[in-house]
Each structure stands twice: as C-alpha cells, then as structure tokens.
Amino acid sequence: MLDFRFSEEQEMTRKAVRDFAQKEIAPGIKERIASEQYPRDLIRKMAGLGLTGMNIPAEYGGQPTDWVTIGIAVEELAKVDFHAANIVFFDSNTSILMQLASPEVQQEWLPDIASGDKVILFGATEPDYGSDLSAIKTKAVKTEDGYIINGEKTSITFGMQGDAIVALAKIVPETKRMTPLLIPMDTPGVSKSAIADMGWEPIGRASVIFDEVKIPHRYCLGEEGKGFYGAMHLFGVARALAGLQALGLAQASLDDAVSYAKQRVAFGKPIGDFQGVSFKLAEAATNIEMGRWLCYRTLWMRDQGIPHVKESAMCKWWCPEVATQIIHDALIIHGHVGYSKEYHLEQRLRDVIGLEIGDGTANIQKIIIARDLLS
Ligand SMILES: Cc1cc2nc3c(=O)[nH]c(=O)nc-3n(C[C@H](O)[C@H](O)[C@H](O)COP(=O)(O)OP(=O)(O)OC[C@H]3O[C@@H](n4cnc5c(N)ncnc54)[C@H](O)[C@@H]3O)c2cc1C
C-alpha cells in the first residue's frame, strides 16, 4: 500500500537536525563566509549528532541510516546553512567509495570521517575533461610497491581543507577504464591551489596536482578499472541529495518571501495581495513540493535496491534549476532590500548555481534520461 508519510524516526531526525541547525549552525554563518573556512570544531559538532557518519557502518564508528533519512538531514541543513548541508552531502557520498576499500583501509579512515576529524574529497574533473569523464588523463602506474600517480584534478569541493582525495585515474591510459585511488593530501608530490569562486566560500574549490605521487596498493579502492561503476553508484544518490540541497535553499527563500509579502505594503496593501507576487509564491511552493517527492522517491528506490539512475538524473537537472528561479523570484519580491548582503538571498542565489554544475550539468542529466527512454 502507498504511504507518503515519513516514519516516526525520520520525523524525529528532521526535528533534531532542524533544532541543531538553528542552535549550533546558524550563528556565525557570515563569519564563516568571510573567513572562507569551515571550522573543524563545527564539523565535529555535526559528527556528535551522527551527521558525518550516516553512511558509515557502526563497526567503523558511524551511525548508519537509510538514504531517505540522509536526504532529510541534508534538506534541513540546507534551509539554514547550505555549506553545512554540503559537508554532510559529500561525506556520505565519499563514504560510498571508501566502502570499496579493504577492511584494513576502512578501519584506518572511516572512524576519523565519522568523528569529523577527517574529510575526504572526490576527484573526477580535470582541466580538460568534466562531462566527458571517461576521457580523463590522470595516470597511475602500478609498481611492486604501489602506484605512481601523475595528473591534475580541478574543481574539487573542499579541496583546500580536505585530508585525502579519492581520485579517478587510469592504469591503462588508452582505455576508458578508471580506478578510484585514495591519496592523502599530505603525500609528497601533492599540491593544491584555491579557485576564487562566486559562492560556496567556506567550502571552496581547488585544483589538485599529482606529481610522481606514490601510494601503496591498499589505497586502490575496489577492483582496478571499475571506477566508473563506483562513480555511478555514488552519483545515484549524490544527484538526489543535490536536488534536496537546492530545494532546502529554495524553501528558505520562499519562507522569507512569504513573510515579506505579508508585511511589505505598496499602493496601500500588502504586496502579497497582488497576483504578480502571490502567483510566484504559489508556483514556488508547487515546484518545491514536486521536487521533494521526486528526490525522496529516488532515495527510497536506492534504499529498496531499485535501479534509479534515470530518476536521480531527473532530480539533478530539475531541482537546482527550479530552485535558482525560486530564489531569484524571492529576491525580486524583496525589492531593493533583496539585493543587499544583509539578507541571505543573494548568497543563496550564488550558492545554488554551483549545484546546477557540480555532479553534472542539466544537459548531461538529460542525455542520461533520454538514453534510458530511447534504449
Ligand atoms: C560548485 C562546484 C563543485 C564541484 N565539485 C566537484 C568535486 O568535488 N569533484 C569533481 O570531480 N568535480 C567537481 N565539480 C566539477 C563538475 O562536476 C563539472 O564542472 C561538471 O561535470 C561539468 O564539467 P565541465 O565543467 O568540464 O564542463 P564541460 O564538460 O566542459 O561542459 C561545458 C558545457 O558544455 C555542455 N556540454 C558538454 N557536453 C555536452 C553534450 N554532450 N551535450 C550537451 N551539452 C554538453 C555542458 O552542459 C556545459 O554547460 C564541481 C563543480 C562546481 C561548479
């Protein structure tokens, strides 16, 4: 039988994350944006609530839960602080790849991720290849002691602050087969440089260069050449979670716009009395509702083991696009004050655009959906 309610535990998680976000995360947002750093102490506080170990087995210190619940946490955090949501987003994502590692390597890294002491990055994109991922050039040469890696990754979220990167590389360069390799950021030969971005300031992106970087065999995650499957497994949830991050930003902006429309008076009445304003609010509420159910259903499909590549691509192209429009409309409804940095709207607009590109643009998602329809 169909049941569109969240479970009691899921509702409790939503409330716990909402309360935590208001109390612990909301204060200091502006300072974090100005400092372009996300404080580790705050990540550890998030870990205290289990938010960094939601996809980590209990034996490695995590508090594993279902993907719908992870979606709830990401959505609630994004309403208050998109950057906190983004940390939970990529923590739960990179944990997918880390679970391809041997128990020894998982024991070495996962407890520190769960406790918020370490953050792992994902390195797919290169300066010349983003959408066309299988064309990447980063090369790993297998030796008796391990692998020697040369190449460059770019656009790496949290790149200046992370502790290790799971980078996709090719062991046989002339094939499309990629292998995820775990590379601690303090390994000799790894260098990084920050990218000056229009949003995401406390998270940031970086280029990461590998120059004769040596790692042991055990840091090859899973079978050699099977990285594409690992990446697809990751994108399956990442794209639904990206949708919920975007919708969290949109919902917060809609809430602001509703309050403002009730109290701002023009031509002798609240601006919410004008259909030009109220219809925008109605459209936003409708689009958010539709997007949420698409994302939660996709995560539910993942929890049930049902294939969801097409659905997650739908979440990824549609939700950030409508969220961008909703935030833009909310800003315009705020008139001259919406354009000010005093309000969160301009920050949300700059942040949400990053979600339109990261993990694949709308065009790439539509290619995935169309391929499924036409095959
Ligand atoms: C905020 C942010 C965070 C990111 N974080 C990470 C990260 O942590 N790790 C990581 O590896 N990468 C990350 N990325 C990179 C991101 O995944 C890539 O930017 C994305 O996949 C697009 O690749 P590209 O930038 O090389 O664009 P390109 O592939 O060069 O595409 C350029 C344009 O052409 C269009 N295009 C390309 N091919 C086609 C086609 N076949 N049909 C139609 N249109 C096409 C695209 O839609 C795009 O608009 C991040 C990006 C951003 C903006």
The ligand as an SDF file (V2000), in Angstrom:
LIG
                    3D

 53 58  0  0  0  0  0  0  0  0999 V2000
   30.4480   24.1710   -7.1980 C   0  0  0  0  0  0  0  0  0  0  0  0
   31.0720   23.0140   -7.9280 C   0  0  0  0  0  0  0  0  0  0  0  0
   31.5650   21.9430   -7.1950 C   0  0  0  0  0  0  0  0  0  0  0  0
   32.1960   20.8760   -7.8560 C   0  0  0  0  0  0  0  0  0  0  0  0
   32.7460   19.8660   -7.1260 N   0  0  0  0  0  0  0  0  0  0  0  0
   33.4200   18.8760   -7.7500 C   0  0  0  0  0  0  0  0  0  0  0  0
   34.1090   17.8820   -6.9900 C   0  0  0  0  0  0  0  0  0  0  0  0
   34.1030   17.8750   -5.7440 O   0  0  0  0  0  0  0  0  0  0  0  0
   34.7950   16.9230   -7.6640 N   0  0  0  0  0  0  0  0  0  0  0  0
   34.8450   16.8900   -9.0340 C   0  0  0  0  0  0  0  0  0  0  0  0
   35.4690   15.9850   -9.5730 O   0  0  0  0  0  0  0  0  0  0  0  0
   34.2140   17.8410   -9.7830 N   0  0  0  0  0  0  0  0  0  0  0  0
   33.5160   18.8270   -9.1690 C   0  0  0  0  0  0  0  0  0  0  0  0
   32.8980   19.8150   -9.9150 N   0  0  0  0  0  0  0  0  0  0  0  0
   33.0390   19.7960  -11.3600 C   0  0  0  0  0  0  0  0  0  0  0  0
   31.7610   19.4130  -12.0900 C   0  0  0  0  0  0  0  0  0  0  0  0
   31.4180   18.0620  -11.8430 O   0  0  0  0  0  0  0  0  0  0  0  0
   31.9800   19.7160  -13.5830 C   0  0  0  0  0  0  0  0  0  0  0  0
   32.1520   21.1090  -13.6980 O   0  0  0  0  0  0  0  0  0  0  0  0
   30.8220   19.2440  -14.4310 C   0  0  0  0  0  0  0  0  0  0  0  0
   30.7940   17.8460  -14.5060 O   0  0  0  0  0  0  0  0  0  0  0  0
   30.9040   19.8380  -15.8530 C   0  0  0  0  0  0  0  0  0  0  0  0
   32.1700   19.6240  -16.4140 O   0  0  0  0  0  0  0  0  0  0  0  0
   32.9700   20.8320  -17.0670 P   0  0  0  0  0  0  0  0  0  0  0  0
   32.9650   21.9560  -16.0990 O   0  0  0  0  0  0  0  0  0  0  0  0
   34.2870   20.3380  -17.5380 O   0  0  0  0  0  0  0  0  0  0  0  0
   32.1010   21.2930  -18.3020 O   0  0  0  0  0  0  0  0  0  0  0  0
   32.2230   20.7520  -19.7840 P   0  0  0  0  0  0  0  0  0  0  0  0
   32.1770   19.2820  -19.8130 O   0  0  0  0  0  0  0  0  0  0  0  0
   33.3640   21.4140  -20.4610 O   0  0  0  0  0  0  0  0  0  0  0  0
   30.8670   21.3330  -20.3920 O   0  0  0  0  0  0  0  0  0  0  0  0
   30.7440   22.7150  -20.6870 C   0  0  0  0  0  0  0  0  0  0  0  0
   29.3000   22.9790  -21.1260 C   0  0  0  0  0  0  0  0  0  0  0  0
   29.0070   22.1880  -22.2650 O   0  0  0  0  0  0  0  0  0  0  0  0
   27.8700   21.3890  -22.0290 C   0  0  0  0  0  0  0  0  0  0  0  0
   28.0650   20.0570  -22.6350 N   0  0  0  0  0  0  0  0  0  0  0  0
   29.1660   19.2640  -22.5670 C   0  0  0  0  0  0  0  0  0  0  0  0
   28.9660   18.1220  -23.2300 N   0  0  0  0  0  0  0  0  0  0  0  0
   27.7040   18.1960  -23.7370 C   0  0  0  0  0  0  0  0  0  0  0  0
   26.8950   17.3240  -24.5330 C   0  0  0  0  0  0  0  0  0  0  0  0
   27.3340   16.1210  -24.9080 N   0  0  0  0  0  0  0  0  0  0  0  0
   25.6440   17.7330  -24.8460 N   0  0  0  0  0  0  0  0  0  0  0  0
   25.1700   18.9280  -24.4510 C   0  0  0  0  0  0  0  0  0  0  0  0
   25.8870   19.8000  -23.7040 N   0  0  0  0  0  0  0  0  0  0  0  0
   27.1300   19.4320  -23.3500 C   0  0  0  0  0  0  0  0  0  0  0  0
   27.7380   21.2730  -20.5130 C   0  0  0  0  0  0  0  0  0  0  0  0
   26.3910   21.0790  -20.1540 O   0  0  0  0  0  0  0  0  0  0  0  0
   28.2950   22.6030  -20.0480 C   0  0  0  0  0  0  0  0  0  0  0  0
   27.2690   23.5510  -19.9920 O   0  0  0  0  0  0  0  0  0  0  0  0
   32.2660   20.8810   -9.2780 C   0  0  0  0  0  0  0  0  0  0  0  0
   31.7450   21.9710   -9.9960 C   0  0  0  0  0  0  0  0  0  0  0  0
   31.1740   23.0170   -9.3290 C   0  0  0  0  0  0  0  0  0  0  0  0
   30.6720   24.1990  -10.1240 C   0  0  0  0  0  0  0  0  0  0  0  0
  1  2  1  0
  2  3  1  0
  2 52  2  0
  3  4  2  0
  4  5  1  0
  4 50  1  0
  5  6  2  0
  6  7  1  0
  6 13  1  0
  7  8  2  0
  7  9  1  0
  9 10  1  0
 10 11  2  0
 10 12  1  0
 12 13  2  0
 13 14  1  0
 14 15  1  0
 14 50  1  0
 15 16  1  0
 16 17  1  0
 16 18  1  0
 18 19  1  0
 18 20  1  0
 20 21  1  0
 20 22  1  0
 22 23  1  0
 23 24  1  0
 24 25  2  0
 24 26  1  0
 24 27  1  0
 27 28  1  0
 28 29  2  0
 28 30  1  0
 28 31  1  0
 31 32  1  0
 32 33  1  0
 33 34  1  0
 33 48  1  0
 34 35  1  0
 35 36  1  0
 35 46  1  0
 36 37  1  0
 36 45  1  0
 37 38  2  0
 38 39  1  0
 39 40  1  0
 39 45  2  0
 40 41  1  0
 40 42  2  0
 42 43  1  0
 43 44  2  0
 44 45  1  0
 46 47  1  0
 46 48  1  0
 48 49  1  0
 50 51  2  0
 51 52  1  0
 52 53  1  0
M  END
$$$$
